[in-house]
């Protein structure tokens, strides 16, 4: 991972195989970020995304492995109970242009 700051904006490159959420949180901790808007693009090889079931009041997730292009990765960083908290959503498309999306639990950067 590599990142740089420009007038309060942080631009990062997360390397192939690195876990996206943990790297975002690492940057936030190093730079003392308590509130942020996240936007990203690129490629992933593994993703775990989910959906909140409003009737059961819980998340259901699915894992996907392969080559995916990030169509959208958006969300925010805040604090909850005095600790950093992320709320991210991702849409990622496969070679057949089928797109998977939802709440992001886990994603490894780069194609496998």
Beta strands, then each sheet from edge to edge (+ up, - down):
strand 1: 2-6
strand 2: 9-13
strand 3: 36-53
strand 4: 58-80
strand 5: 83-93
strand 6: 99-109
sheet 1: 1+ 2-
sheet 2: 3+ 4- 5+ 6- 3+
end
